[in-house]
């Protein structure tokens, strides 16, 4: 379908080198992530915010600025347009009456990773890929395995042995080829890269879809930025807090904001972007506090917020660029703080969120206490997944009553 997408080319995020978008690509010659670029002048003539409002409530409503050229290749399970929930009780407790939460726990597979999987798998299938392969801390692998199954592609997934049990089961039930690695995500990545090289040497047609090693996961996740702005009446919030491991989400939201500004759909200052990490694995925070443009892996990375246990992100410089460019900041919270925030939010608002999302709630409170937030702002925290994926973060001890007993 002509003009379904205005994709023009891919661009190296470090050097600006231009690459062909219509062949399977990984990283650039310099080893940096590739960014999809669009003819935004053309997109502006094809669609308006009013047009988008009349479309179905999923992420494909923004298809002119997504990379799939033919709608017949769209692989979807209805992902996108998740609620932007006011948090009145939590906001009052934290001194942030304008607090809202973008709740990604309601997308297919239970986490925001479904956005990247939907667009990444759709484009892979369109380009003739026969199987996807990736290391994962759990949620991404589960999402890509499920979307690969829906597209009729194979999926090779490797995750650390400590990854959430439910994400293993999602890979297994969707028919993915699953391996557990006695190490971290980087160790799993090395094993996946080796397997892909060997299998492709005999023409197996695998694509390495590791974080930022293919260009289209970002495109799916940037729709969170488009949605937040649309849900606020095409206005930007003042601040967006994002749990940051590999950093694709915060990079993607920054990209979405830049695109919308160029399209003329938003104006004025961009939201201040806040990268949130756990104190047990906070390379971005350390780099930001030192005024650096790249990060250094911590010696002993660990946190209960498993999804943000990424010692060295390939796109760390892009995360830091997003924070610096918007006048944002980077904050690390302890496991005790984020778990307390998870429980407090459920009591306040009835929503059980993942520990990574809870880290953002804890960070928002910390920033209010420090005065970085003055309480007048519209603040959006990203909850990246359902608390149901992490049952071990909550216990439910209750007395057992005899049938002839009595409830006090």
SEMI-849699 format. One record per residue (C-alpha): residue number from 1; x, y, z. Coordinates in pm, 1 decimal. Example, Ala and Ser with C-alpha at 12.3 -4.5 7.8 and 13.67 -1.06 7.14 Angstrom:
2
- 1,1230.0,-450.0,780.0;
- 2,1367.0,-106.0,714.0;
***
This chain:
408
- 1,0.0,0.0,0.0;
- 2,163.9,328.7,-105.3;
- 3,239.0,565.4,180.9;
- 4,154.4,317.6,456.7;
- 5,507.9,397.6,576.7;
- 6,728.4,695.5,492.5;
- 7,1046.5,507.3,588.3;
- 8,1340.0,630.9,377.0;
- 9,1664.8,490.0,519.2;
- 10,1862.2,382.4,823.1;
- 11,2122.5,603.7,986.4;
- 12,2418.5,521.4,1210.8;
- 13,2356.6,680.1,1549.9;
- 14,2725.7,768.0,1585.6;
- 15,2847.7,871.8,1240.9;
- 16,2532.3,951.9,1043.2;
- 17,2623.9,688.9,781.7;
- 18,2321.8,608.6,562.7;
- 19,2219.9,245.7,507.4;
- 20,1951.8,73.1,302.1;
- 21,1635.4,12.4,502.7;
- 22,1509.4,-257.9,269.7;
- 23,1769.4,-521.6,351.8;
- 24,1823.1,-697.7,683.6;
- 25,2059.9,-483.0,888.3;
- 26,2227.6,-516.2,1225.9;
- 27,2455.4,-242.9,1358.3;
- 28,2659.6,6.8,1156.3;
- 29,3020.4,-36.6,1045.6;
- 30,3122.9,139.5,1366.4;
- 31,2921.3,-109.2,1573.4;
- 32,2658.1,148.4,1670.3;
- 33,2277.8,112.7,1666.5;
- 34,2092.3,210.3,1350.8;
- 35,1800.3,453.0,1360.8;
- 36,1508.4,444.4,1117.4;
- 37,1445.5,772.9,938.6;
- 38,1127.0,888.9,766.1;
- 39,1014.1,1147.6,515.7;
- 40,838.1,1354.6,780.2;
- 41,745.9,1626.2,531.6;
- 42,556.0,1360.1,339.1;
- 43,406.7,1214.4,658.4;
- 44,275.2,1559.6,750.4;
- 45,74.1,1569.0,427.5;
- 46,-60.8,1216.7,475.3;
- 47,-191.8,1226.7,830.6;
- 48,-293.0,1468.2,1104.3;
- 49,-357.0,1414.9,1474.8;
- 50,-729.7,1438.1,1395.2;
- 51,-693.7,1154.5,1143.8;
- 52,-511.4,941.7,1399.3;
- 53,-789.7,991.5,1654.8;
- 54,-1032.1,810.4,1422.9;
- 55,-811.7,502.4,1386.2;
- 56,-822.0,178.0,1586.8;
- 57,-669.7,206.0,1936.6;
- 58,-341.3,24.4,1879.5;
- 59,13.7,133.1,1804.0;
- 60,-33.8,85.8,1429.2;
- 61,-241.9,406.5,1427.9;
- 62,96.0,578.1,1374.0;
- 63,186.6,360.6,1074.5;
- 64,319.0,647.1,857.9;
- 65,610.2,677.9,1102.1;
- 66,658.2,303.5,1148.7;
- 67,878.8,90.4,920.6;
- 68,639.1,-172.4,781.6;
- 69,569.1,-84.1,418.1;
- 70,276.7,-318.6,348.3;
- 71,-10.0,-356.8,598.3;
- 72,-34.9,-721.8,494.1;
- 73,290.3,-778.2,685.0;
- 74,168.2,-629.8,1012.5;
- 75,185.8,-887.8,1293.0;
- 76,-37.8,-773.2,1575.7;
- 77,-212.8,-889.1,1889.6;
- 78,-376.3,-553.3,1955.8;
- 79,-76.4,-399.5,2132.2;
- 80,-65.1,-33.5,2223.0;
- 81,-287.1,249.5,2350.9;
- 82,-238.7,145.5,2711.4;
- 83,-399.5,357.2,2984.8;
- 84,-242.5,678.0,3111.4;
- 85,-376.7,649.5,3463.6;
- 86,-404.6,938.1,3710.0;
- 87,-259.9,834.5,4047.3;
- 88,-441.5,1069.3,4286.2;
- 89,-372.6,892.4,4616.6;
- 90,-12.9,806.6,4535.8;
- 91,38.5,1156.4,4399.6;
- 92,-100.1,1313.9,4716.6;
- 93,124.9,1095.0,4931.2;
- 94,432.6,1184.3,4725.2;
- 95,350.2,1553.2,4686.3;
- 96,291.1,1513.6,4312.3;
- 97,-76.7,1582.3,4237.2;
- 98,-6.0,1567.9,3862.6;
- 99,130.9,1211.4,3880.5;
- 100,19.4,969.1,3608.4;
- 101,126.8,620.0,3506.8;
- 102,154.1,477.1,3156.9;
- 103,61.1,117.6,3232.3;
- 104,233.3,-123.1,2995.0;
- 105,134.7,-423.2,3205.2;
- 106,-180.0,-451.9,2994.5;
- 107,-20.3,-524.8,2656.7;
- 108,10.8,-880.1,2514.7;
- 109,273.0,-1093.0,2697.1;
- 110,239.9,-864.6,3001.6;
- 111,519.0,-614.8,2933.4;
- 112,608.0,-320.8,2710.3;
- 113,844.4,-546.2,2516.4;
- 114,544.6,-648.5,2305.7;
- 115,563.7,-312.2,2126.4;
- 116,917.4,-370.0,2004.7;
- 117,838.8,-731.0,1920.7;
- 118,530.9,-640.5,1716.9;
- 119,715.7,-394.7,1495.5;
- 120,1046.9,-582.5,1490.5;
- 121,888.6,-915.5,1397.3;
- 122,660.9,-752.4,1139.2;
- 123,954.1,-588.2,964.4;
- 124,1168.5,-902.6,990.9;
- 125,895.6,-1105.8,824.2;
- 126,855.1,-839.7,555.2;
- 127,1228.1,-858.8,480.1;
- 128,1226.3,-1239.1,451.7;
- 129,1379.4,-1336.1,786.6;
- 130,1292.3,-1693.9,882.7;
- 131,1381.2,-1691.1,1252.9;
- 132,1472.7,-1438.8,1522.6;
- 133,1733.6,-1493.1,1793.4;
- 134,1812.2,-1296.7,2106.4;
- 135,1946.2,-1292.5,2461.4;
- 136,1700.4,-1155.9,2715.1;
- 137,1644.6,-1084.1,3081.9;
- 138,1304.0,-1245.0,3028.4;
- 139,1028.8,-1015.5,2906.3;
- 140,1172.9,-932.9,2563.2;
- 141,1241.8,-1296.8,2482.4;
- 142,889.9,-1393.5,2583.5;
- 143,741.2,-1120.4,2364.5;
- 144,956.7,-1194.4,2059.5;
- 145,888.1,-1568.7,2086.7;
- 146,512.9,-1509.0,2097.8;
- 147,511.5,-1261.8,1808.1;
- 148,743.9,-1486.3,1607.4;
- 149,493.7,-1768.2,1654.0;
- 150,212.1,-1543.6,1532.6;
- 151,419.3,-1453.0,1226.1;
- 152,515.0,-1814.4,1153.9;
- 153,884.9,-1752.4,1231.1;
- 154,1122.3,-1949.3,1448.5;
- 155,1262.5,-1805.4,1772.9;
- 156,1589.9,-1884.8,1951.6;
- 157,1593.9,-1736.6,2302.5;
- 158,1867.0,-1748.4,2570.4;
- 159,1815.4,-1601.4,2916.4;
- 160,1996.8,-1607.8,3250.5;
- 161,1890.2,-1885.4,3485.1;
- 162,1760.2,-1618.9,3726.0;
- 163,1515.4,-1473.3,3472.2;
- 164,1150.0,-1471.1,3584.1;
- 165,997.6,-1817.7,3559.9;
- 166,684.7,-1694.4,3384.2;
- 167,889.1,-1555.3,3094.5;
- 168,1047.4,-1896.2,3039.7;
- 169,700.6,-2045.3,3020.2;
- 170,587.4,-1785.9,2766.8;
- 171,876.5,-1886.5,2540.9;
- 172,804.6,-2255.0,2590.6;
- 173,429.5,-2238.7,2531.2;
- 174,478.0,-2042.0,2207.7;
- 175,722.0,-2300.5,2073.8;
- 176,1043.2,-2101.5,2108.0;
- 177,1381.3,-2273.2,2133.8;
- 178,1489.5,-2180.9,2488.4;
- 179,1826.7,-2202.9,2663.6;
- 180,1914.6,-2092.8,3016.5;
- 181,2261.1,-1950.1,3076.9;
- 182,2447.3,-1959.8,3407.0;
- 183,2546.0,-1593.4,3384.6;
- 184,2417.8,-1249.4,3283.0;
- 185,2250.8,-1120.5,2968.0;
- 186,2588.3,-1037.4,2812.7;
- 187,2693.2,-1401.3,2847.9;
- 188,2369.4,-1509.6,2682.6;
- 189,2436.4,-1259.6,2404.5;
- 190,2771.1,-1412.3,2319.6;
- 191,2619.1,-1758.7,2293.8;
- 192,2335.3,-1633.3,2073.4;
- 193,2572.5,-1446.5,1840.1;
- 194,2782.5,-1760.7,1797.4;
- 195,2477.3,-1977.1,1725.0;
- 196,2337.5,-1729.0,1471.8;
- 197,2668.9,-1711.6,1286.5;
- 198,2697.0,-2089.4,1266.4;
- 199,2335.3,-2145.0,1164.0;
- 200,2342.0,-1869.4,902.6;
- 201,2658.3,-2015.3,752.7;
- 202,2432.4,-2290.0,620.8;
- 203,2155.2,-2051.0,514.5;
- 204,1917.7,-2080.1,810.0;
- 205,1790.4,-1721.1,778.8;
- 206,1824.7,-1608.7,1140.7;
- 207,1832.2,-1243.8,1246.8;
- 208,2007.7,-1140.6,1568.0;
- 209,1744.1,-921.5,1732.1;
- 210,1944.3,-842.9,2047.0;
- 211,1879.3,-505.1,2205.5;
- 212,1972.3,-230.0,1955.5;
- 213,2138.7,-481.0,1719.5;
- 214,1844.5,-443.0,1483.6;
- 215,1678.5,-108.7,1410.8;
- 216,1307.4,-168.5,1455.9;
- 217,1254.7,-254.0,1822.0;
- 218,1303.6,117.6,1890.8;
- 219,1026.6,197.7,1643.3;
- 220,772.6,-12.5,1829.3;
- 221,867.5,133.3,2163.8;
- 222,863.7,493.3,2044.5;
- 223,486.1,462.7,2014.4;
- 224,474.0,499.3,2394.4;
- 225,589.9,857.6,2340.3;
- 226,331.9,920.3,2069.4;
- 227,56.4,777.1,2288.1;
- 228,146.2,978.3,2598.6;
- 229,132.5,1301.3,2399.4;
- 230,-190.2,1204.2,2222.4;
- 231,-354.0,1100.4,2550.4;
- 232,-270.4,1441.8,2696.6;
- 233,-443.7,1615.7,2405.7;
- 234,-125.7,1647.7,2197.7;
- 235,53.5,1818.4,2483.7;
- 236,375.0,1703.1,2646.1;
- 237,401.1,1619.7,3013.9;
- 238,668.4,1803.0,3206.7;
- 239,862.0,1493.3,3311.3;
- 240,876.5,1126.2,3205.5;
- 241,1051.9,870.0,3426.9;
- 242,1165.7,550.0,3260.6;
- 243,1325.3,232.8,3407.6;
- 244,1651.2,198.6,3218.7;
- 245,1839.7,-121.4,3145.2;
- 246,1924.2,-155.5,2777.8;
- 247,1767.7,187.5,2740.0;
- 248,1561.6,126.5,2427.0;
- 249,1248.5,277.7,2579.4;
- 250,1396.3,610.2,2681.2;
- 251,1589.4,636.1,2352.6;
- 252,1266.8,558.7,2166.6;
- 253,1055.1,813.4,2354.2;
- 254,1319.3,1078.9,2287.4;
- 255,1308.5,986.4,1917.7;
- 256,928.3,1007.4,1914.4;
- 257,933.2,1351.9,2072.7;
- 258,1184.6,1477.4,1816.1;
- 259,972.1,1339.2,1532.6;
- 260,653.1,1494.6,1665.8;
- 261,824.3,1829.7,1701.0;
- 262,944.5,1810.0,1339.7;
- 263,594.7,1708.5,1227.8;
- 264,457.1,2016.4,1402.6;
- 265,237.0,1810.1,1632.7;
- 266,402.2,1946.9,1949.7;
- 267,586.3,2266.4,2033.0;
- 268,772.6,2415.0,2324.4;
- 269,1018.0,2240.1,2554.3;
- 270,1038.3,1862.8,2550.8;
- 271,958.8,1666.4,2867.4;
- 272,1254.0,1621.1,3098.6;
- 273,1351.0,1255.1,3065.2;
- 274,1465.2,1070.0,3376.1;
- 275,1660.8,744.1,3352.4;
- 276,1582.3,529.3,3656.6;
- 277,1806.8,244.9,3767.4;
- 278,1863.3,29.2,4074.8;
- 279,2160.0,99.8,4302.2;
- 280,2285.6,-254.4,4241.9;
- 281,2321.6,-184.2,3868.3;
- 282,2341.1,187.4,3791.1;
- 283,2595.3,249.1,3512.8;
- 284,2387.7,524.2,3348.0;
- 285,2342.6,707.7,3678.7;
- 286,2715.1,683.9,3750.4;
- 287,2799.0,818.7,3405.1;
- 288,2545.6,1101.6,3433.2;
- 289,2672.7,1208.3,3773.2;
- 290,3026.3,1217.4,3631.8;
- 291,2912.6,1418.2,3327.8;
- 292,3018.7,1142.0,3088.7;
- 293,2872.4,1040.6,2751.6;
- 294,2924.0,665.5,2795.1;
- 295,2897.0,425.2,3086.2;
- 296,3119.8,167.7,3254.6;
- 297,2986.3,-170.5,3366.0;
- 298,2963.7,-218.4,3744.9;
- 299,3168.6,-497.3,3897.6;
- 300,2881.1,-689.2,4058.0;
- 301,2548.2,-600.4,3894.8;
- 302,2241.8,-718.5,4086.7;
- 303,1884.1,-607.8,4160.4;
- 304,1545.2,-767.2,4213.6;
- 305,1429.2,-548.6,3921.6;
- 306,1571.7,-805.9,3683.9;
- 307,1471.2,-626.6,3365.3;
- 308,1712.1,-340.9,3436.3;
- 309,2011.1,-560.0,3520.3;
- 310,2209.1,-449.3,3215.0;
- 311,2571.7,-373.3,3308.2;
- 312,2670.8,-214.0,2977.4;
- 313,2408.5,-102.8,2726.3;
- 314,2505.8,-84.6,2359.5;
- 315,2311.0,242.1,2334.5;
- 316,2429.1,395.7,2661.3;
- 317,2543.2,709.8,2479.7;
- 318,2195.7,752.1,2330.3;
- 319,2034.0,719.9,2673.8;
- 320,2266.0,986.1,2811.1;
- 321,2202.8,1207.1,2508.0;
- 322,1826.7,1185.0,2576.0;
- 323,1874.9,1286.4,2938.1;
- 324,2116.5,1570.9,2863.5;
- 325,1916.1,1698.8,2565.1;
- 326,1595.8,1737.9,2766.6;
- 327,1744.3,1874.0,3088.4;
- 328,1658.8,1550.5,3262.9;
- 329,1844.7,1348.5,3521.3;
- 330,1934.0,993.3,3625.3;
- 331,1837.1,839.7,3958.0;
- 332,1915.6,509.8,4129.8;
- 333,1691.3,361.7,4398.5;
- 334,1755.2,64.2,4623.5;
- 335,1571.5,-265.8,4601.1;
- 336,1411.7,-190.6,4938.5;
- 337,1283.3,142.9,4808.1;
- 338,1139.4,4.0,4486.8;
- 339,972.7,-291.4,4658.2;
- 340,819.8,-56.1,4914.3;
- 341,694.9,161.0,4627.5;
- 342,543.2,-144.0,4454.6;
- 343,345.4,-235.7,4764.6;
- 344,245.7,122.2,4849.3;
- 345,116.0,188.2,4498.5;
- 346,-97.6,-125.6,4506.0;
- 347,-248.6,-13.8,4837.2;
- 348,-302.9,340.1,4708.2;
- 349,-436.3,264.9,4362.9;
- 350,-510.2,-108.5,4336.1;
- 351,-254.4,-167.2,4062.6;
- 352,21.0,-426.9,4099.7;
- 353,312.9,-316.2,3885.8;
- 354,650.7,-470.5,3808.1;
- 355,957.8,-380.7,4017.7;
- 356,1110.1,-186.4,3728.4;
- 357,801.7,35.2,3711.3;
- 358,801.1,64.7,4089.7;
- 359,1155.9,198.6,4068.7;
- 360,1013.5,496.0,3875.9;
- 361,752.5,561.9,4144.6;
- 362,1024.1,551.4,4411.3;
- 363,1243.3,781.9,4201.8;
- 364,957.8,1029.6,4157.4;
- 365,923.4,1049.3,4534.1;
- 366,1296.3,1096.5,4571.9;
- 367,1300.2,1379.4,4316.5;
- 368,1012.0,1551.6,4493.9;
- 369,1193.1,1529.8,4826.5;
- 370,1509.5,1677.0,4676.1;
- 371,1321.5,1965.3,4514.5;
- 372,1410.3,1862.8,4158.3;
- 373,1033.1,1829.5,4120.3;
- 374,838.0,2112.5,4282.7;
- 375,497.9,1939.5,4278.9;
- 376,338.7,2151.1,4006.6;
- 377,446.9,1927.4,3717.1;
- 378,259.0,1673.8,3510.4;
- 379,477.4,1369.8,3579.5;
- 380,444.6,1040.8,3390.6;
- 381,601.4,725.1,3529.2;
- 382,633.5,425.5,3299.5;
- 383,526.1,92.3,3437.7;
- 384,685.2,-148.0,3194.6;
- 385,507.8,-466.8,3296.6;
- 386,257.7,-649.6,3511.0;
- 387,346.2,-741.5,3867.1;
- 388,206.7,-1085.7,3786.8;
- 389,532.8,-1164.0,3605.2;
- 390,720.6,-1121.7,3936.7;
- 391,514.2,-1315.2,4194.1;
- 392,816.9,-1350.3,4420.3;
- 393,807.6,-980.9,4508.5;
- 394,488.7,-1030.3,4711.8;
- 395,399.8,-1282.0,4980.4;
- 396,43.2,-1369.3,5077.3;
- 397,45.7,-1531.0,5420.0;
- 398,-305.4,-1579.2,5552.4;
- 399,-458.8,-1781.1,5836.6;
- 400,-631.0,-2104.8,5742.6;
- 401,-974.4,-2146.6,5898.8;
- 402,-1154.8,-2468.7,5975.7;
- 403,-1494.8,-2505.3,5808.7;
- 404,-1656.1,-2452.5,6147.2;
- 405,-1420.2,-2171.0,6242.3;
- 406,-1494.8,-1800.0,6265.2;
- 407,-1352.1,-1495.1,6092.8;
- 408,-1270.1,-1237.5,6361.9;
***
